[in-house]
C-alpha cells in the first residue's frame, strides 16, 4: 500500500502553525498526513508562497470562514508526489511535480455550483463536478491545512502539472497570485490593442499582471503609490506605462489618452478595463475614473468594509463592476503554460521554513514582489 505510512517516508514532518490571531507562527514536528481518499495524493512540499490572504487570515479578518486553531496556512504551493492511496483515481504518479492552489478541497460534486455547466459567456469555467464556489468544500490554507509544512495531502483533481522550465518556487506564486490576476485579465474580455489598467501594479499580483497583460498584446497602464512597488513595476513591465498616483491624477491620464486618440468626448476617452488589487477606496475611485464609458472594473480585493460604488458611474456611464475570485482548473493550467512559454516570472525573495516569521515581517514592509518558503534552503540561508 502506497500511503503516508510508507517506510521510505519519515514518521514526522515540520510544520508552521498559527495558534491564534495576530500571533507569530510556531514551528512543530507532527506526523505526516494520511491519504486514504481515492482522489488524494501525498506530496513533498517544495515551495510555499505567502499571499496577502495569509495576512488577512492571520489578522482575524477572514470572514465568514475564519480557520480553527492550530492552523497551517498557505494556499499557493508546489511539490512532488511521493505517495498515493491503495485505491487511487489520480492521473498523477509518484515523482510528478504539481502546483497546488487553495481552491476547493474535496468539492461535493452535487450542489448547484458543482453541477453547473459552463455557459458560452464563461467558457473558462470548470466542468460539472467541481466548483471553486462549492459551499461544502474546504480550501487548502484557508479552512483546511495548507502548504507551510514539509508534506501535504492534496486533491489530485485540483492540481496542475508543472512545466519543465518552471521551478517549484516560480510555480508556487502562480497558484494564487498568478492564476487570480490571469483570470481577472481574462474576465476583462479584451482584444489585443485594447487598454487595461492595473491598480496596485507593484504588488504580488500586480507585477505578474503587468507581464501577463503585455504578453497578451494589451496596452497596459500600471498604477501604484509607493516608491518600492513603483520601482519593481518599472523593472518588470517592459512595454507598460507605469503611473505614480501621488503625482498624476486620473483625469490627466484620461486627457493624455484623448489627445493620443484625437478624441474630445469624455465618454470616449480612457481605458477599456481596470483591475482593482489594493484594498483602498482611493485606488478603486482612481481606477474607475480611468475608464471610458461602458468600461469594466474587475474587483479582486475584498476590504473588510467593502467599496463605495458611485451609482452615477454605473447608471450614466454604464460602468460594469465585476468580481473575480480565482481561476478555474482550466485557467490554472493555462496560467502555468502561458507563464512558461512567455517567460512571465515573479520577483521573489526566499526563506527557509524555519524563518516564516521573518518572511511575514518582510511582507509587512510593503516592498512588492512575492515572498516564498523554499524547502531546499537550510536554517542559515
Secondary structure, DSSP 8 states (H G I E B T S, - for coil): --STT-TTS-SEEEEEEB-STTS--EEEEEE-----STTEEEEEEEEEEE-HHHHHHHTT---S----SSB---SEEEEEEEEE-SS---S--TT-EEEEESSEES--S-SHHHH----GGGTTS--TT--TT-TT-EEBTTTB--SSBSEEEEETTSEEE--TT--HHHHHHIIIIIHHHHHHHHHT---TT-EEEEETTTSHHHHHHHHHHHHTT-EEEEEE-SHHHHHHHHHH-TT-EEEETTTS-HHHHHHHHHHHHT---GGGSSEEEEEE-SS-HHHHHHHHHTEEEEEEEEE----TT-----HHHHHHS--EEEE-----HHHHHHHHHHHHHHT----EEEE-GGGHHHHHHHHTT---SEEEEETTS-TT-
